[in-house]
């Protein structure tokens, strides 16, 4: 059965369109992007453009959100673009809440955060 702490990770992965790995009780793994589901007993995972699998929550041992690493450069993020100062890909974790076109480090470096 899927644990409550994994439900939070699953909801965030659905919202941010992140890949997850689902570890099943039968020792198989499924990699894909979770999608919203109206069935409270199963999760929906898109494993390719044409294929969706439904996994009963009772068969899930564990799940993990996949953290993607990529080189800094133009066009690496479809989630927030790139920092206009340093070019860093702006993901949910690195994007400044107040200055959306800058990463957190550049907001501090350029002293935007000081009043």
CORRACOR-V288315 format. One record per pair of residues at least 12 apart in sequence whose C-alpha atoms are under 10 Angstrom apart, sorted by the first residue. I is the first residue (numbers start at 1). GAP is how many residues later the second one is. D is the distance in whole Angstrom. If there is no record, write none. Layout:
I | GAP | D
I | GAP | D
This chain:
1 | 23 | 10
1 | 24 | 9
1 | 40 | 10
1 | 55 | 8
1 | 56 | 5
1 | 57 | 4
1 | 58 | 6
1 | 59 | 5
1 | 60 | 6
1 | 61 | 9
2 | 20 | 10
2 | 22 | 10
2 | 40 | 10
2 | 41 | 10
2 | 54 | 9
2 | 55 | 6
2 | 56 | 7
2 | 57 | 8
2 | 58 | 6
2 | 59 | 6
2 | 60 | 7
2 | 61 | 8
3 | 54 | 9
3 | 57 | 9
3 | 58 | 8
3 | 59 | 8
3 | 60 | 9
5 | 58 | 10
6 | 56 | 7
6 | 57 | 7
6 | 58 | 8
6 | 59 | 9
7 | 56 | 9
9 | 54 | 8
9 | 55 | 8
9 | 56 | 7
10 | 23 | 10
10 | 24 | 7
10 | 25 | 9
10 | 26 | 10
10 | 33 | 9
10 | 53 | 8
10 | 54 | 8
10 | 55 | 8
11 | 23 | 9
11 | 24 | 9
11 | 25 | 8
12 | 22 | 10
12 | 53 | 9
13 | 20 | 8
13 | 21 | 7
13 | 22 | 9
13 | 51 | 10
13 | 52 | 7
13 | 53 | 9
14 | 19 | 7
14 | 20 | 5
14 | 21 | 5
14 | 22 | 7
14 | 23 | 10
14 | 30 | 10
14 | 31 | 9
15 | 19 | 9
15 | 20 | 8
15 | 21 | 9
16 | 17 | 10
16 | 18 | 10
16 | 63 | 8
16 | 75 | 9
16 | 76 | 8
17 | 15 | 10
17 | 16 | 6
17 | 17 | 7
17 | 18 | 8
17 | 62 | 9
18 | 14 | 8
18 | 15 | 6
18 | 16 | 8
18 | 17 | 10
18 | 47 | 7
18 | 48 | 7
18 | 49 | 8
18 | 50 | 9
19 | 12 | 7
19 | 13 | 5
19 | 14 | 5
19 | 15 | 7
19 | 26 | 9
19 | 27 | 9
19 | 28 | 9
19 | 45 | 9
19 | 46 | 6
19 | 47 | 5
19 | 48 | 8
19 | 49 | 9
20 | 12 | 6
20 | 13 | 6
20 | 14 | 7
20 | 25 | 9
20 | 43 | 7
20 | 44 | 6
20 | 45 | 4
20 | 46 | 5
20 | 47 | 9
21 | 12 | 9
21 | 13 | 10
21 | 24 | 10
21 | 41 | 8
21 | 42 | 6
21 | 43 | 5
21 | 44 | 6
21 | 45 | 7
22 | 23 | 9
22 | 33 | 9
22 | 37 | 10
22 | 38 | 7
22 | 39 | 8
22 | 40 | 6
22 | 41 | 4
22 | 42 | 7
22 | 43 | 9
23 | 36 | 9
23 | 37 | 6
23 | 38 | 6
23 | 39 | 5
23 | 40 | 6
23 | 41 | 8
24 | 31 | 9
24 | 32 | 10
24 | 33 | 9
24 | 34 | 9
24 | 35 | 6
24 | 36 | 5
24 | 37 | 5
24 | 38 | 7
24 | 39 | 9
25 | 33 | 9
25 | 34 | 6
25 | 35 | 6
25 | 36 | 5
25 | 37 | 9
26 | 33 | 8
26 | 34 | 9
26 | 35 | 9
27 | 33 | 10
27 | 34 | 9
28 | 32 | 10
29 | 31 | 10
29 | 32 | 10
29 | 33 | 10
29 | 34 | 9
30 | 15 | 9
30 | 16 | 10
30 | 17 | 8
30 | 23 | 9
30 | 25 | 9
30 | 33 | 9
31 | 14 | 8
31 | 15 | 9
31 | 16 | 6
31 | 17 | 10
31 | 32 | 10
31 | 33 | 10
31 | 34 | 10
31 | 35 | 9
32 | 12 | 9
32 | 13 | 6
32 | 14 | 5
32 | 15 | 4
32 | 16 | 7
32 | 19 | 10
32 | 20 | 9
32 | 21 | 9
32 | 33 | 10
32 | 34 | 10
33 | 12 | 5
33 | 13 | 5
33 | 14 | 7
33 | 15 | 9
33 | 19 | 9
33 | 32 | 10
33 | 33 | 10
34 | 12 | 6
34 | 13 | 9
34 | 18 | 9
34 | 19 | 10
34 | 20 | 10
35 | 17 | 9
37 | 17 | 9
39 | 15 | 10
39 | 17 | 10
40 | 16 | 9
40 | 17 | 9
41 | 13 | 10
41 | 14 | 8
41 | 15 | 6
41 | 16 | 6
41 | 17 | 8
42 | 12 | 6
42 | 13 | 5
42 | 14 | 4
42 | 15 | 5
42 | 16 | 8
42 | 17 | 9
42 | 18 | 10
43 | 12 | 5
43 | 13 | 7
43 | 14 | 7
43 | 17 | 10
44 | 12 | 9
69 | 20 | 10
70 | 18 | 10
70 | 19 | 9
71 | 17 | 9
71 | 18 | 9
72 | 14 | 9
72 | 15 | 6
72 | 16 | 5
72 | 17 | 6
73 | 13 | 9
73 | 14 | 6
73 | 15 | 7
73 | 16 | 7
74 | 13 | 7
74 | 14 | 9
74 | 15 | 8
75 | 12 | 9
75 | 13 | 10
75 | 14 | 8
76 | 12 | 9
76 | 13 | 6
76 | 14 | 9
76 | 15 | 10
77 | 12 | 5
77 | 13 | 7
77 | 14 | 7
78 | 12 | 9
78 | 13 | 9
79 | 12 | 6
79 | 13 | 8
79 | 16 | 10
80 | 12 | 8
80 | 14 | 10
80 | 15 | 8
80 | 20 | 8
80 | 21 | 8
80 | 22 | 10
81 | 14 | 9
81 | 19 | 10
81 | 20 | 8
81 | 21 | 10
82 | 13 | 9
82 | 18 | 10
82 | 19 | 7
82 | 20 | 8
82 | 21 | 8
83 | 12 | 8
83 | 13 | 10
83 | 16 | 10
83 | 17 | 8
83 | 18 | 6
83 | 19 | 4
83 | 20 | 6
83 | 21 | 9
83 | 22 | 10
83 | 23 | 8
83 | 24 | 10
84 | 16 | 10
84 | 17 | 6
84 | 18 | 6
84 | 19 | 9
84 | 22 | 9
85 | 16 | 9
85 | 17 | 7
85 | 18 | 8
85 | 21 | 7
85 | 22 | 9
85 | 25 | 9
86 | 16 | 8
86 | 17 | 8
86 | 19 | 9
86 | 20 | 7
87 | 15 | 9
87 | 16 | 9
88 | 14 | 9
88 | 15 | 7
88 | 17 | 10
88 | 18 | 10
89 | 13 | 10
89 | 14 | 8
90 | 12 | 8
90 | 13 | 6
90 | 14 | 9
91 | 12 | 9
95 | 12 | 10
96 | 12 | 10
98 | 14 | 9
98 | 15 | 9
99 | 13 | 8
99 | 14 | 9
